[in-house]
Amino acid sequence: VSQAAVVLDWSAVPALKQLLNHNRSGIRKEAAWAFSNILAGSFDQIQACVNGGVLPTILHIASNDPKPEVRREAG
């Protein structure tokens, strides 16, 4: 079982999604990194992110975050 599958089994998408809006850039960066790993996974993992409404937030961060390292992780 992959780590991404375990994270999704624990229903962590809503909590991780909230971290994408954290005021600390390092936390936003790590949350974006986590989602990039999940979104590189299976169809079901990608679908969990789609169902959780993550993609609009990720796209917004990839385009608009003031920190380039956060944009890079989201992109």
ZAMARGU-4260 file (C-alpha; in steps of 0.2 Angstrom, whole numbers, plus 5000, padded with zeros to 4 digits):
<rodrens>
0) 5000/5000/5000 | 5007/5017/4995 | 5009/5031/5007 | 4997/5041/4996 | 4984/5027/4998
5) 4986/5028/5017 | 4983/5047/5017 | 4968/5045/5007 | 4961/5031/5018 | 4963/5043/5033
10) 4952/5055/5023 | 4966/5068/5024 | 4961/5078/5009 | 4951/5091/5018 | 4965/5094/5031
15) 4978/5095/5017 | 4968/5107/5007 | 4966/5119/5022 | 4985/5119/5023 | 4987/5125/5005
20) 4980/5142/5012 | 4991/5142/5028 | 5000/5159/5031 | 5017/5150/5032 | 5024/5147/5015
25) 5034/5132/5021 | 5017/5123/5026 | 5009/5128/5009 | 5024/5121/5000 | 5023/5104/5009
30) 5005/5103/5007 | 5007/5106/4988 | 5021/5093/4988 | 5009/5080/4996 | 4996/5084/4983
35) 5008/5082/4969 | 5013/5065/4975 | 4995/5060/4977 | 4990/5067/4960 | 5004/5057/4952
40) 4996/5041/4959 | 4982/5030/4953 | 4965/5035/4945 | 4956/5033/4962 | 4969/5044/4971
45) 4967/5058/4958 | 4948/5056/4959 | 4949/5058/4978 | 4958/5075/4975 | 4945/5080/4961
50) 4931/5075/4973 | 4939/5085/4987 | 4939/5101/4976 | 4958/5102/4977 | 4962/5106/4959
55) 4956/5124/4958 | 4966/5128/4974 | 4982/5120/4967 | 4980/5129/4951 | 4977/5146/4960
60) 4993/5143/4970 | 5003/5137/4955 | 4999/5154/4947 | 4998/5166/4961 | 5007/5161/4977
65) 5020/5175/4981 | 5034/5162/4985 | 5041/5153/4969 | 5045/5138/4979 | 5027/5135/4983
70) 5022/5139/4965 | 5035/5126/4959 | 5028/5112/4970 | 5010/5116/4965 | 5014/5117/4947
</rodrens>
